[in-house]
Amino acid sequence: MAKVMIHPATYGDVRQAVDRAFELFSPDLRGKRVLIKPNLLRASEAAEGIVTNPAVLRAVVEKVETLAPASLVVGDNPGLFCYGENERSFEQTGLMEAAKGYYRNIGNEAQELDFNPDFLPKVTISRAVLDADVIISLPKFKTHGLTVITGAIKNSFGFLPGAQKGRLHRAAGSAERFHQVIVEVFRLRVADLFLVDAVVGMEGNGPACSDLREIGLILASDNAVAVDTVMAAMMGLDPVTLPFLRHAKKLGLGDPDLGALEVVGEFRRLAAFKLPPLTGEMMLANEHIQALLKARSESRPRVNRDLCTGCGTCIDQCPVSALSMIENMPLVDADTCITCFCCQEICPEKAIALAS
């Protein structure tokens, strides 16, 4: 039976909840390569409640330090419209300081994997994700205009660097199919432990609105379906109405039945919790959103000749060999490029930008 911890917490005493989660789920980290992945939607202030709070990340980092990992990496790939802003996003949110020197730009190295051909035949995933022995995922307790909630399963969407996120949005074509996409990405590498920042959550039209909700909890589980089930039920939803949870069950990833879970702590529904006002279908049909997705998914790397030194780093890091050196200047093959933008992330001179 899957287990979910619900523990009271403030950002001042969150370490107590983190310790309890590690006690309950006992991840073996000694001598292991550990990746901690917060939810980094975009550059913002911590008080906006858009990203995993730095206090939660710091508490998890400090706990992991005591468990003698072989290595520790903190990283994420920012959201749909923030490619190439990894460092700035970590700095502005306070997550860089909270990472205590373990931050790494995981968008710099990626590996191509086979994917569900109903959407895309291949995707690239950050190599740090594949190299990790243990992944600790730190979602934020939030709503989402397309998937209704964004929690443990959706947090793994950040394993993908670059504009392929936009391509997957467009390839889905409907809210129902996008629910399937996030599960397909999630199962490329299932994280091992999930701690949800529900100290301050977000209701309304998330994942980046101003409707914050004081909840005062940390949720934790070693099963993503279980923790997302509890999140949905706390918001007043019947978890089985969420297509991504039904798809996860179909794939054997867990059971979105609250009655089938062991809850450690006090479960309570949040009174009058506001859910997104738009359905996912309406959001996907919005012509302005579709124009943004199209622009991002069709963008390609362009080199600034005044800044480029011809070092070849971008060529070395391209996971699909879409770049070649012509007259001491890297050029992209648009047909081969999979828009992961690893080249933009890795360029030491910041000489590569996105252009349609």
C-alpha positions as CSV (number, residue, x, y, z in Angstrom):
1,M,0.0,0.0,0.0
2,A,1.4,3.4,-1.0
3,K,2.0,5.8,1.8
4,V,1.7,9.6,2.0
5,M,3.0,11.8,4.8
6,I,1.1,15.0,5.8
7,H,3.2,17.0,8.2
8,P,2.6,20.5,9.6
9,A,5.4,23.0,8.7
10,T,6.4,26.6,8.3
11,Y,9.3,27.8,6.3
12,G,11.1,28.4,9.6
13,D,10.8,24.9,10.9
14,V,10.5,22.9,7.7
15,R,13.5,20.7,8.6
16,Q,11.3,18.8,11.0
17,A,9.0,17.7,8.3
18,V,11.9,16.8,6.0
19,D,13.5,14.7,8.8
20,R,10.1,12.9,9.3
21,A,9.8,12.2,5.5
22,F,13.3,10.7,5.4
23,E,12.5,8.6,8.5
24,L,9.3,7.2,6.9
25,F,10.6,6.5,3.4
26,S,14.3,5.7,4.3
27,P,16.0,6.5,1.0
28,D,19.5,4.9,0.8
29,L,21.8,7.7,-0.3
30,R,25.2,6.5,1.1
31,G,27.6,6.5,-1.8
32,K,24.9,7.3,-4.3
33,R,24.6,10.1,-6.9
34,V,21.7,12.2,-5.9
35,L,19.8,14.8,-7.9
36,I,17.4,17.2,-6.2
37,K,14.9,18.8,-8.6
38,P,12.8,21.8,-7.3
39,N,9.9,23.2,-9.3
40,L,11.5,26.2,-11.1
41,L,8.8,27.6,-13.3
42,R,10.5,30.9,-14.1
43,A,12.5,33.8,-12.6
44,S,10.4,35.2,-9.7
45,E,10.6,36.3,-6.1
46,A,10.2,33.5,-3.5
47,A,7.3,35.4,-2.0
48,E,5.3,35.0,-5.2
49,G,4.9,31.3,-4.4
50,I,5.5,30.2,-8.0
51,V,8.5,28.0,-7.3
52,T,9.6,25.6,-4.5
53,N,10.4,27.8,-1.6
54,P,14.2,28.1,-0.9
55,A,13.7,27.1,2.7
56,V,12.4,23.7,1.6
57,L,15.2,23.2,-0.9
58,R,17.8,24.1,1.8
59,A,16.3,21.8,4.3
60,V,16.4,18.9,1.9
61,V,20.0,19.7,0.8
62,E,21.2,19.8,4.4
63,K,19.4,16.5,5.2
64,V,21.0,14.8,2.2
65,E,24.4,16.1,3.2
66,T,24.1,14.1,6.4
67,L,23.5,10.9,4.5
68,A,26.9,10.7,2.8
69,P,26.0,10.7,-0.9
70,A,28.8,10.2,-3.4
71,S,27.7,13.4,-5.2
72,L,24.8,15.9,-5.0
73,V,23.4,18.0,-7.8
74,V,20.6,20.5,-7.6
75,G,19.0,21.5,-10.9
76,D,16.0,22.0,-13.1
77,N,15.1,23.2,-16.5
78,P,12.9,26.3,-16.3
79,G,9.4,26.4,-17.7
80,L,8.0,26.8,-21.2
81,F,9.1,30.4,-22.0
82,C,12.3,30.7,-20.0
83,Y,14.8,28.6,-21.9
84,G,18.4,29.8,-21.4
85,E,17.6,31.5,-18.1
86,N,18.6,28.7,-15.7
87,E,21.1,30.7,-13.6
88,R,19.1,33.9,-13.5
89,S,16.0,32.0,-12.4
90,F,17.8,30.2,-9.7
91,E,19.4,33.4,-8.5
92,Q,16.3,35.5,-8.4
93,T,14.1,32.9,-6.7
94,G,16.7,32.4,-3.9
95,L,17.1,28.7,-4.9
96,M,20.8,29.3,-5.9
97,E,21.8,30.2,-2.4
98,A,19.6,27.5,-0.9
99,A,21.4,24.9,-3.1
100,K,24.6,25.6,-1.1
101,G,27.0,25.2,-4.0
102,Y,25.4,22.1,-5.4
103,Y,23.6,23.9,-8.3
104,R,24.4,22.7,-11.8
105,N,22.9,23.8,-15.0
106,I,21.4,20.5,-16.0
107,G,20.3,21.9,-19.4
108,N,23.9,21.9,-20.5
109,E,24.1,18.1,-21.2
110,A,21.3,16.0,-22.6
111,Q,20.7,12.6,-24.1
112,E,18.2,11.6,-26.7
113,L,15.7,8.9,-25.8
114,D,13.0,7.1,-27.7
115,F,9.5,8.5,-26.8
116,N,5.9,7.7,-27.4
117,P,5.6,8.1,-31.2
118,D,2.0,9.2,-30.8
119,F,3.5,12.5,-29.7
120,L,7.2,12.7,-30.7
121,P,9.4,9.8,-31.8
122,K,12.3,11.1,-29.6
123,V,13.0,13.6,-26.8
124,T,16.1,14.7,-25.0
125,I,16.4,14.5,-21.3
126,S,19.0,16.1,-19.0
127,R,21.9,13.7,-18.6
128,A,22.0,14.5,-14.9
129,V,18.6,12.9,-14.6
130,L,19.8,9.7,-16.2
131,D,23.1,9.7,-14.3
132,A,21.4,10.0,-10.9
133,D,21.0,6.9,-8.7
134,V,18.4,8.7,-6.6
135,I,16.2,11.6,-7.6
136,I,14.4,13.7,-5.0
137,S,11.6,15.8,-6.5
138,L,10.3,18.9,-4.8
139,P,7.0,19.9,-6.4
140,K,4.9,22.9,-5.4
141,F,1.3,22.6,-4.2
142,K,-0.4,24.5,-7.1
143,T,-3.2,24.5,-9.6
144,H,-2.6,24.5,-13.3
145,G,-4.9,25.8,-16.1
146,L,-4.2,22.8,-18.3
147,T,-3.8,19.8,-15.9
148,V,-5.9,21.3,-13.0
149,I,-3.1,20.4,-10.5
150,T,0.6,20.5,-10.9
151,G,2.4,18.2,-8.4
152,A,4.7,15.2,-8.4
153,I,4.0,13.8,-11.9
154,K,4.0,17.2,-13.6
155,N,7.3,18.3,-11.9
156,S,9.2,15.7,-14.0
157,F,8.3,17.7,-17.1
158,G,11.3,19.8,-16.1
159,F,13.6,16.9,-16.9
160,L,13.3,18.0,-20.5
161,P,15.5,20.9,-21.5
162,G,14.6,23.5,-24.2
163,A,11.7,24.1,-26.5
164,Q,10.7,20.5,-26.9
165,K,8.3,21.2,-24.0
166,G,6.5,23.5,-26.5
167,R,6.6,20.9,-29.2
168,L,5.0,18.4,-26.9
169,H,2.3,20.9,-26.0
170,R,1.5,21.3,-29.6
171,A,1.9,17.6,-30.5
172,A,-0.7,16.8,-27.8
173,G,-3.3,19.0,-29.4
174,S,-5.9,18.6,-26.6
175,A,-6.0,18.7,-22.8
176,E,-6.7,15.0,-22.6
177,R,-3.7,14.1,-24.6
178,F,-1.4,16.5,-22.8
179,H,-2.4,14.7,-19.6
180,Q,-1.0,11.6,-21.2
181,V,2.2,13.5,-22.3
182,I,3.2,14.4,-18.8
183,V,2.9,10.8,-17.7
184,E,4.9,9.6,-20.6
185,V,7.7,12.1,-19.7
186,F,7.4,11.1,-16.0
187,R,8.0,7.5,-16.7
188,L,11.2,8.1,-18.6
189,R,12.9,8.2,-15.2
190,V,10.6,7.9,-12.2
191,A,11.9,9.9,-9.2
192,D,12.5,8.1,-6.0
193,L,11.1,10.5,-3.3
194,F,8.7,13.4,-3.5
195,L,8.4,16.3,-1.0
196,V,5.7,18.8,-1.8
197,D,6.0,22.4,-0.7
198,A,2.4,23.0,0.6
199,V,3.5,25.5,3.3
200,V,2.1,28.2,0.9
201,G,0.2,26.8,-2.0
202,M,-1.5,28.3,-5.0
203,E,-5.2,28.2,-6.0
204,G,-7.1,29.8,-8.8
205,N,-5.6,30.0,-12.3
206,G,-2.1,28.6,-11.6
207,P,0.7,27.8,-12.1
208,A,1.7,31.5,-11.9
209,C,-1.1,33.6,-10.4
210,S,-1.3,35.7,-7.3
211,D,-3.9,33.6,-5.5
212,L,-1.8,32.2,-2.7
213,R,-3.1,30.0,0.1
214,E,-1.6,29.4,3.5
215,I,-1.7,25.7,4.0
216,G,1.1,25.0,6.4
217,L,2.0,21.5,5.3
218,I,4.7,19.3,3.7
219,L,3.5,16.3,1.8
220,A,5.8,13.4,1.1
221,S,5.7,10.0,-0.6
222,D,7.8,7.6,-2.6
223,N,4.9,7.2,-5.1
224,A,4.0,10.2,-7.3
225,V,0.5,9.0,-8.0
226,A,-0.2,8.7,-4.3
227,V,0.9,12.2,-3.4
228,D,-0.9,13.7,-6.4
229,T,-4.0,11.8,-5.3
230,V,-3.8,13.4,-1.9
231,M,-3.2,16.8,-3.4
232,A,-6.2,16.5,-5.6
233,A,-8.5,15.4,-2.8
234,M,-7.3,18.2,-0.6
235,M,-8.3,20.6,-3.3
236,G,-11.8,19.1,-3.3
237,L,-11.4,17.1,-6.5
238,D,-12.2,13.4,-7.1
239,P,-8.7,12.2,-8.1
240,V,-10.0,9.7,-10.7
241,T,-11.5,12.6,-12.7
242,L,-7.9,13.8,-13.6
243,P,-6.9,12.1,-16.9
244,F,-3.2,12.1,-16.0
245,L,-3.9,10.0,-12.9
246,R,-6.1,7.6,-14.8
247,H,-3.3,7.2,-17.4
248,A,-0.7,6.7,-14.7
249,K,-2.9,3.9,-13.2
250,K,-3.3,2.3,-16.6
251,L,0.5,2.2,-16.9
252,G,0.9,0.6,-13.5
253,L,2.4,3.6,-11.8
254,G,-0.1,3.8,-8.9
255,D,-3.7,3.9,-7.9
256,P,-5.5,7.2,-7.6
257,D,-7.9,5.9,-4.9
258,L,-7.6,7.8,-1.7
259,G,-9.1,4.9,0.2
260,A,-6.3,2.6,-1.0
261,L,-3.6,4.8,0.5
262,E,-2.0,5.0,3.9
263,V,-2.0,8.6,5.1
264,V,0.4,9.4,7.9
265,G,-0.8,12.6,9.5
266,E,-4.1,14.5,9.4
267,F,-5.9,14.7,6.0
268,R,-8.2,17.6,5.6
269,R,-9.9,19.1,2.6
270,L,-9.2,22.8,2.0
271,A,-12.4,24.8,2.4
272,A,-13.6,26.6,-0.8
273,F,-10.4,25.9,-2.6
274,K,-10.4,27.8,-6.0
275,L,-9.8,25.7,-9.0
276,P,-8.7,27.0,-12.5
277,P,-11.5,28.9,-14.2
278,L,-10.6,27.7,-17.6
279,T,-10.8,24.1,-18.8
280,G,-7.7,22.8,-20.5
281,E,-9.6,22.6,-23.8
282,M,-10.3,26.3,-23.6
283,M,-6.7,27.1,-22.8
284,L,-5.4,25.1,-25.7
285,A,-7.9,26.7,-28.0
286,N,-6.7,30.2,-27.1
287,E,-5.1,31.6,-30.2
288,H,-2.6,33.7,-28.3
289,I,-1.3,30.7,-26.3
290,Q,-1.1,28.7,-29.5
291,A,0.8,31.4,-31.2
292,L,3.3,31.5,-28.3
293,L,3.7,27.7,-28.5
294,K,4.2,27.8,-32.2
295,A,6.8,30.5,-32.0
296,R,8.8,28.7,-29.3
297,S,8.6,25.3,-30.9
298,E,9.7,26.6,-34.3
299,S,12.6,28.7,-32.9
300,R,16.1,27.6,-33.7
301,P,19.5,28.6,-32.3
302,R,21.2,31.5,-34.1
303,V,24.8,32.5,-33.5
304,N,25.9,36.1,-32.9
305,R,29.1,36.4,-35.0
306,D,30.3,39.3,-32.8
307,L,30.3,37.2,-29.7
308,C,31.2,33.7,-31.0
309,T,34.8,32.6,-30.5
310,G,34.4,29.4,-32.5
311,C,35.3,27.2,-29.4
312,G,33.1,24.4,-30.6
313,T,31.5,23.7,-27.1
314,C,28.0,23.9,-28.6
315,I,28.9,21.3,-31.2
316,D,30.4,18.9,-28.6
317,Q,27.2,19.2,-26.5
318,C,24.6,18.8,-29.1
319,P,22.9,15.5,-28.4
320,V,21.8,14.9,-32.1
321,S,24.8,16.5,-33.9
322,A,22.7,19.2,-35.4
323,L,25.6,21.7,-35.3
324,S,28.6,21.8,-37.5
325,M,31.5,24.3,-37.8
326,I,31.5,26.2,-41.1
327,E,34.3,28.9,-41.5
328,N,34.9,28.9,-37.8
329,M,31.2,29.5,-37.1
330,P,28.7,26.9,-35.8
331,L,25.6,26.5,-38.0
332,V,22.5,24.5,-37.2
333,D,20.8,22.0,-39.4
334,A,17.1,22.9,-38.9
335,D,15.9,19.5,-39.9
336,T,18.1,17.7,-37.4
337,C,17.7,20.1,-34.5
338,I,15.3,18.9,-31.8
339,T,15.0,22.3,-30.1
340,C,16.5,21.2,-26.8
341,F,18.7,24.4,-26.8
342,C,21.5,22.7,-24.9
343,C,23.8,24.8,-27.2
344,Q,22.3,28.0,-25.9
345,E,22.6,26.8,-22.3
346,I,26.2,25.7,-22.6
347,C,27.7,28.6,-24.8
348,P,30.4,30.2,-22.6
349,E,30.1,33.5,-24.5
350,K,26.3,33.6,-24.5
351,A,26.6,33.9,-28.3
352,I,23.6,31.7,-29.2
353,A,20.0,33.0,-29.0
354,L,16.6,31.8,-30.2
355,A,15.1,33.0,-33.4
356,S,12.2,31.8,-35.6
